[in-house]
Amino acid sequence: MVYKVGNETLHATFLLPVKDFNLRSLRFSRPRSLGLSWQLDSVYCGRKSLIPMNLKIAFLGLGVMGAPMTANLVRKGFSVSAWNRTPNRPTIAIAADAGATITASIQEAVESAEIIFTCVGDVPDVEAVILGSEGVVRYAQPGALIVDMSTIGSNAARQIGMEVQKHRLRFLDAPVSGGDLGAHKGTLTIMVGGEPKDFEECKPAFEAMGKTIRLCGPIGSGQAVKLCNQILAAVHMVALCEALEMAKRQGIDPNLVVEVCSTGAAGSWALANLGPKIIASDLDPGFAIRHILKDLRLVKETMQFWQGQFPGVELANHLFKIVSELDGGKGEALGTQAMIRAYETR
């Protein structure tokens, strides 16, 4: 491919798959050092944002969600150093096989990164990884942007954001929805809280991982929208399980119920995607019960602060707890669709 910059001719070779690369424009600059040729700074691909070619990213947390998200960043051309608290976790291979550099420490992953993503479990995990004695704030370069993609609630996000800023670093909260399937396909919904300029800087990376990406307001706003999402997901699961239980007791083919109801006003992501799993007795986790219980705990804490009462949340929480305690507590590792077992045990 040949481009003209001023009076000079530039030859560029691209090794990106055609389906991922709808080239619209390139941005070049000449390094100040005498004798050096033009260098490629960024690429604009179709409707996607400008992608800086030299942007260095760190991703901390290579679990069911973080590993495929990291892999998608690498596939879209980003240089990614990644780290996981448990070094022998099988999911790490997903990121490594895509080309991410797996590091042995947070320091090694973040010390030269401009954007640092975290995707871990609960509030204490996020605090340890970002604010701990060996955490991100100790080793990140001044001005780096920390983006937490865990679900931790608005209050925790704001508090962590304030601590991060004390270290001359920036912060976005950016929880996601879409489960492991969305993480693998790069179709996650990403709900972001923070400064607009930080959001725009991070947008090319968000677009590598997600399909629906929204700036919801200041720090903590992404978490607020995510908790609304989790209320819907939890209560939808109650409705789904009860509908399939109703079909079972009346001798109706549950596959027929899923097929017919998915096309009407009762259609939902849960019905279309998790209904077939329930019917097939596939209870493997796309999103584990222990995680939805954690999220519902955050919902209840927020609800108590605002003195609200959400009976649907209380019911969903109760049913998930029943399942989590099955088989000596092993039920918490099952997917949220395993709520159906709460009805089967009655």
C-alpha positions as CSV (number, residue, x, y, z in Angstrom):
1,M,0.0,0.0,0.0
2,V,1.5,3.4,-1.0
3,Y,0.7,6.8,0.6
4,K,2.0,10.3,0.0
5,V,3.1,12.5,2.9
6,G,4.3,15.9,1.7
7,N,6.7,15.1,-1.2
8,E,7.6,11.7,0.1
9,T,6.2,8.3,-0.8
10,L,5.6,5.9,2.0
11,H,5.1,2.1,1.6
12,A,3.0,0.4,4.2
13,T,2.3,-3.3,4.7
14,F,-0.5,-4.5,6.9
15,L,-1.0,-8.0,8.3
16,L,-4.5,-7.5,9.7
17,P,-7.4,-9.7,8.7
18,V,-9.6,-8.0,6.1
19,K,-12.8,-8.6,8.2
20,D,-11.2,-6.7,11.1
21,F,-9.6,-3.9,9.1
22,N,-11.7,-1.4,7.2
23,L,-9.0,1.2,6.6
24,R,-10.0,4.8,6.3
25,S,-7.0,6.9,7.2
26,L,-3.5,6.8,8.6
27,R,-1.6,9.4,10.7
28,F,2.1,9.8,10.2
29,S,4.8,11.9,11.9
30,R,8.5,12.5,11.4
31,P,10.7,11.8,14.4
32,R,12.7,14.9,15.4
33,S,16.0,13.0,15.1
34,L,17.7,13.9,11.8
35,G,17.9,11.1,9.2
36,L,14.9,9.2,10.5
37,S,12.0,8.4,8.1
38,W,8.3,8.8,8.7
39,Q,6.7,6.6,11.3
40,L,3.1,5.4,11.6
41,D,1.4,6.9,14.6
42,S,-2.2,5.7,14.3
43,V,-4.8,4.0,12.1
44,Y,-8.5,4.9,11.7
45,C,-10.6,1.8,10.8
46,G,-14.1,2.5,9.5
47,R,-16.4,3.7,12.2
48,K,-14.0,2.7,15.0
49,S,-11.9,5.3,16.9
50,L,-8.3,6.3,16.1
51,I,-6.1,3.4,17.3
52,P,-2.6,4.6,18.6
53,M,-0.1,2.1,17.2
54,N,2.4,2.5,20.2
55,L,-0.2,2.4,23.0
56,K,0.9,0.1,25.8
57,I,-1.8,-1.6,27.8
58,A,-1.7,-3.7,31.0
59,F,-4.5,-6.1,31.9
60,L,-4.7,-7.5,35.5
61,G,-7.1,-10.4,36.0
62,L,-7.2,-13.2,33.5
63,G,-10.3,-15.1,34.6
64,V,-13.3,-16.2,32.7
65,M,-13.9,-12.6,31.6
66,G,-10.5,-11.0,31.7
67,A,-8.6,-13.6,29.6
68,P,-10.8,-13.3,26.5
69,M,-11.0,-9.5,26.8
70,T,-7.2,-9.4,26.8
71,A,-7.1,-11.7,23.8
72,N,-9.4,-9.4,21.9
73,L,-7.2,-6.4,22.7
74,V,-4.2,-8.2,21.3
75,R,-6.2,-9.3,18.2
76,K,-7.1,-5.6,17.5
77,G,-3.4,-4.6,17.4
78,F,-2.7,-3.5,21.0
79,S,0.4,-4.4,22.9
80,V,-0.7,-6.0,26.1
81,S,1.2,-7.1,29.2
82,A,-1.1,-9.2,31.5
83,W,-1.0,-10.6,35.0
84,N,-3.1,-12.9,37.1
85,R,-3.1,-13.4,40.9
86,T,-3.2,-17.2,40.4
87,P,-0.4,-18.0,38.1
88,N,-1.5,-21.5,37.0
89,R,-5.1,-20.6,36.2
90,P,-6.1,-22.4,32.9
91,T,-7.8,-19.3,31.4
92,I,-4.4,-17.5,31.2
93,A,-3.7,-19.6,28.1
94,I,-6.5,-17.8,26.3
95,A,-4.6,-14.5,26.6
96,A,-1.2,-16.0,26.1
97,D,-2.2,-17.9,22.9
98,A,-3.5,-14.6,21.5
99,G,-0.1,-13.0,22.0
100,A,-0.3,-11.2,25.3
101,T,2.8,-11.0,27.4
102,I,2.2,-12.8,30.7
103,T,4.1,-11.2,33.5
104,A,5.1,-12.5,37.0
105,S,4.2,-9.4,38.9
106,I,2.0,-6.3,38.8
107,Q,5.1,-4.1,38.6
108,E,6.3,-5.8,35.4
109,A,2.9,-5.5,33.8
110,V,2.1,-1.9,34.6
111,E,5.4,0.1,34.9
112,S,5.4,1.2,31.2
113,A,1.6,1.0,30.5
114,E,-0.5,4.0,29.6
115,I,-3.8,2.3,30.2
116,I,-4.2,-0.3,33.0
117,F,-7.3,-2.5,33.1
118,T,-8.3,-4.5,36.2
119,C,-11.0,-7.2,36.2
120,V,-11.1,-9.1,39.4
121,G,-13.7,-10.3,41.9
122,D,-14.9,-8.2,44.8
123,V,-14.1,-4.8,46.4
124,P,-11.2,-6.1,48.6
125,D,-9.7,-7.7,45.5
126,V,-9.8,-4.4,43.5
127,E,-8.4,-2.5,46.5
128,A,-5.5,-5.0,46.9
129,V,-4.6,-5.0,43.2
130,I,-4.9,-1.2,42.7
131,L,-4.1,0.3,46.1
132,G,-2.2,-2.5,47.9
133,S,1.5,-2.2,48.9
134,E,2.5,-4.0,45.7
135,G,-0.4,-2.6,43.7
136,V,-0.8,-0.5,40.6
137,V,-0.5,2.9,42.3
138,R,3.0,2.0,43.5
139,Y,4.4,1.1,40.1
140,A,2.3,2.9,37.4
141,Q,3.9,5.9,35.7
142,P,2.4,9.3,36.5
143,G,-0.6,10.1,34.4
144,A,-1.5,6.5,33.6
145,L,-5.2,5.7,33.3
146,I,-6.5,2.9,35.5
147,V,-9.8,1.3,34.3
148,D,-11.5,-1.0,36.6
149,M,-13.9,-3.4,34.9
150,S,-15.0,-5.3,38.0
151,T,-18.4,-4.9,39.6
152,I,-17.9,-3.2,42.9
153,G,-20.7,-0.6,43.4
154,S,-20.7,3.2,43.1
155,N,-19.3,4.0,46.6
156,A,-16.3,1.8,46.3
157,A,-15.6,3.1,42.8
158,R,-15.6,6.7,44.0
159,Q,-13.4,5.9,47.0
160,I,-10.9,4.0,44.9
161,G,-11.0,6.8,42.3
162,M,-10.1,9.4,44.9
163,E,-7.2,7.3,46.2
164,V,-5.9,6.8,42.7
165,Q,-6.0,10.5,41.9
166,K,-3.8,11.2,45.0
167,H,-1.1,9.3,43.2
168,R,-1.3,11.5,40.1
169,L,-3.1,8.8,38.2
170,R,-6.5,8.8,36.5
171,F,-9.5,6.5,36.9
172,L,-12.5,5.1,35.1
173,D,-15.0,2.6,36.4
174,A,-16.1,0.4,33.5
175,P,-18.1,-2.7,34.5
176,V,-19.3,-5.0,31.8
177,S,-22.3,-7.1,30.9
178,G,-22.6,-9.9,28.4
179,G,-21.0,-12.9,30.2
180,D,-18.2,-15.1,29.0
181,L,-19.9,-15.4,25.6
182,G,-19.8,-11.6,25.1
183,A,-16.2,-11.5,26.4
184,H,-15.1,-14.0,23.8
185,K,-17.0,-12.4,20.9
186,G,-16.0,-8.9,21.8
187,T,-19.6,-7.8,22.1
188,L,-19.8,-6.8,25.8
189,T,-21.8,-3.9,27.0
190,I,-19.4,-1.5,28.8
191,M,-20.8,1.1,31.2
192,V,-18.3,3.8,32.0
193,G,-18.0,6.4,34.7
194,G,-15.3,9.2,34.7
195,E,-14.0,12.2,32.8
196,P,-15.0,12.5,29.1
197,K,-11.4,13.0,27.9
198,D,-10.3,9.8,29.7
199,F,-13.3,7.9,28.2
200,E,-12.3,9.1,24.7
201,E,-8.7,8.1,25.3
202,C,-9.8,4.6,26.2
203,K,-12.5,4.2,23.6
204,P,-10.4,2.4,21.0
205,A,-9.6,-0.3,23.6
206,F,-13.2,-0.4,24.7
207,E,-14.2,-1.0,21.1
208,A,-11.9,-4.0,20.9
209,M,-13.8,-5.6,23.8
210,G,-17.3,-4.4,23.5
211,K,-20.2,-3.5,21.2
212,T,-22.3,-1.1,23.3
213,I,-20.1,1.4,25.1
214,R,-21.6,4.3,27.0
215,L,-20.2,7.1,29.2
216,C,-22.8,7.2,32.0
217,G,-21.5,10.2,34.0
218,P,-18.7,10.8,36.6
219,I,-16.8,8.2,38.4
220,G,-19.2,5.7,40.0
221,S,-21.9,6.1,37.3
222,G,-20.8,3.0,35.4
223,Q,-21.3,1.0,38.5
224,A,-24.7,2.5,39.1
225,V,-25.9,1.4,35.7
226,K,-24.3,-2.0,36.1
227,L,-26.3,-2.6,39.4
228,C,-29.5,-1.7,37.5
229,N,-28.4,-4.3,34.9
230,Q,-27.9,-6.9,37.6
231,I,-31.3,-6.3,39.1
232,L,-32.8,-7.0,35.7
233,A,-30.6,-10.1,35.2
234,A,-31.5,-11.6,38.6
235,V,-35.3,-11.0,38.4
236,H,-35.4,-12.1,34.8
237,M,-33.9,-15.4,36.0
238,V,-36.8,-15.8,38.5
239,A,-39.3,-15.3,35.7
240,L,-37.5,-17.7,33.3
241,C,-37.3,-20.5,35.9
242,E,-40.9,-20.1,36.9
243,A,-42.1,-20.1,33.2
244,L,-40.1,-23.3,32.5
245,E,-41.4,-24.9,35.7
246,M,-45.0,-24.0,34.7
247,A,-44.4,-25.6,31.3
248,K,-43.0,-28.8,32.9
249,R,-45.9,-29.2,35.2
250,Q,-48.4,-28.8,32.4
251,G,-46.6,-31.3,30.1
252,I,-45.6,-28.6,27.6
253,D,-42.4,-28.9,25.6
254,P,-40.1,-26.3,27.2
255,N,-38.3,-25.8,23.9
256,L,-41.6,-24.7,22.4
257,V,-42.0,-22.2,25.3
258,V,-38.6,-20.7,24.6
259,E,-39.1,-20.6,20.8
260,V,-42.6,-19.0,21.0
261,C,-42.0,-16.6,23.9
262,S,-38.7,-15.3,22.6
263,T,-40.6,-13.7,19.7
264,G,-43.1,-11.8,21.8
265,A,-43.2,-9.2,24.5
266,A,-41.7,-11.7,27.0
267,G,-38.5,-12.2,25.0
268,S,-35.2,-11.5,26.7
269,W,-31.5,-12.3,26.6
270,A,-32.0,-14.7,29.5
271,L,-34.8,-16.6,27.8
272,A,-33.0,-16.9,24.4
273,N,-29.5,-17.8,25.8
274,L,-30.1,-19.4,29.2
275,G,-33.4,-21.1,28.6
276,P,-31.9,-23.7,26.3
277,K,-29.1,-24.3,28.8
278,I,-31.7,-25.0,31.6
279,I,-33.6,-27.4,29.3
280,A,-30.3,-29.2,28.5
281,S,-29.3,-29.3,32.2
282,D,-26.2,-27.3,31.3
283,L,-25.4,-25.5,34.5
284,D,-21.8,-24.6,33.7
285,P,-21.0,-21.0,34.6
286,G,-21.0,-18.2,32.1
287,F,-21.6,-16.1,35.2
288,A,-21.4,-17.9,38.5
289,I,-23.9,-17.8,41.3
290,R,-21.3,-16.6,43.8
291,H,-20.8,-13.5,41.5
292,I,-24.5,-12.7,41.2
293,L,-24.8,-13.0,45.0
294,K,-22.0,-10.5,45.4
295,D,-23.6,-8.1,43.0
296,L,-27.0,-8.5,44.7
297,R,-25.2,-7.7,48.0
298,L,-24.0,-4.5,46.4
299,V,-27.6,-3.8,45.2
300,K,-29.0,-4.3,48.7
301,E,-26.3,-2.1,50.3
302,T,-27.1,0.7,47.9
303,M,-30.8,0.1,48.4
304,Q,-30.4,0.4,52.2
305,F,-28.5,3.7,51.8
306,W,-31.4,5.1,49.8
307,Q,-34.0,3.4,52.1
308,G,-35.6,1.5,49.2
309,Q,-37.3,-1.8,49.2
310,F,-36.9,-4.2,46.2
311,P,-38.9,-7.4,46.8
312,G,-37.9,-8.8,43.5
313,V,-34.2,-8.6,44.4
314,E,-34.9,-10.2,47.8
315,L,-36.6,-13.2,46.1
316,A,-33.9,-13.6,43.6
317,N,-31.2,-13.4,46.3
318,H,-33.1,-16.0,48.4
319,L,-33.3,-18.5,45.5
320,F,-29.7,-18.0,44.5
321,K,-28.6,-18.7,48.1
322,I,-30.6,-21.9,48.2
323,V,-28.7,-23.2,45.2
324,S,-25.3,-21.9,46.4
325,E,-25.7,-24.1,49.5
326,L,-26.4,-27.3,47.6
327,D,-23.8,-30.1,47.5
328,G,-22.0,-28.7,50.5
329,G,-21.7,-25.2,49.1
330,K,-20.5,-26.3,45.6
331,G,-23.6,-24.8,44.1
332,E,-22.1,-21.3,44.2
333,A,-19.8,-22.3,41.3
334,L,-22.7,-23.1,39.0
335,G,-24.0,-20.6,36.4
336,T,-27.0,-18.4,37.3
337,Q,-29.3,-20.6,35.3
338,A,-28.9,-23.2,38.1
339,M,-31.5,-21.2,39.9
340,I,-33.9,-23.8,38.4
341,R,-32.6,-26.2,41.1
342,A,-34.2,-24.1,43.8
343,Y,-37.5,-25.1,42.2
344,E,-36.6,-28.7,41.8
345,T,-35.7,-29.1,45.5
346,R,-39.1,-27.9,46.6
